């Protein structure tokens, strides 16, 4: 980016963010479908769905605390 104008840098960053976002969405969809097939191999069941939702919330909350701790420079928990 040496010698690039701010408009060029903005364009580069937007292009990169769209590309990374698209890749992230694709990976998320594929892992979600794969995880769904692993959790529900015989089909949908309300109890299993509730457990999966709770487990997802716990895991996401832990990741959020760790990453925010890294960003803010504070302890994880």
N, C-alpha and C positions, 0 to 999 in steps of 0.2 A: 504494500500500500504506500510505498514511498513515492511521493510525487502525485498521488491520487487526490482528486478534489473531494470535498465532503459529499457531493452528489454521487460520485463514483463509489465511494466507500459505502454510502447508504444502499446503493443498488446491489453491491456485492453482499452486504450483510443480509438484505432482504432475500436475495436469491439463495444464499446459504441456509437461512432459516426456513424457507419453504422446502428446500430439499431435505434438511434434517427433520422437519416436521412430518413430511410425507413418509420418510423412512420410519420414524417413530410410530406414526399411526398404523402403518402396515405391520410392524412388529407387534404392536399392541393388539391389533385385531387377530393376528395369527396366534399369539400366545393366549389370548382370551378364548378363542375357539378350542385350542388344544387343551387348555386348563378346564374348560367346560366339558369336553369329552372325557377327561380324566376324572373329574368330579361326578359327572352324571353319565356313566357308560350305559345305563339301562333306561335313560330318559329322565324327565323332570320330576322332582319330588320336592314339595314345599319345605320340608324340614332340612334337607340338604342345601337347598337354596339359601335359607336363613343362615345356616352355618357358614356357607361360602361368603355371604355378605359380611357377616361379623368378622371372619378371618381376614377378608380384604381390608376392612376398616382398620383393624389392628395393625396389619403389616404396613399399610400406607401411613398410618399415624407414626409408627416407629421410624420409617424412612424420612418422613417430614421432619421429625425432631432431630434426627442425625444430620440431615443436610442443612437445616436452619442453624444448628449448632456450629457446623463447619463454616457457614457463611458469616455468621455473627461473631464467631470466635468465642462462643460460650460452651459450657459443658453440655453434653448430649441430653441428659435427663435431669 
